[in-house]
């Protein structure tokens, strides 16, 4: 815990279950990005991505809702890339 990843700091980890990152960028509030896994069957899992934002004041609300469409697109891309890379067999994965 406490490690950084770009503009995020690892706040909580539960191996194979949960990763919670706290935003360290300047925001009009506090933000977190959380990934959880949910076992569906012996060979299938679901990855759940949740964004939390606690706005500070009116500007925080305006910021969040004004940028919501952009955040939505970025986060959809993030979860899609994670899902795609998780489906790549380990012996065929490539590093970029």
Secondary structure, DSSP 8 states (H G I E B T S, - for coil): ---EETTEEEEEEETTTEEEEEE-S--SEEEEEEEEEEE-SSS-EEEEEEEEEEE-HHHHHHHHHHSHHHHHHHHHHHHHHHHHHHTS-GGG----
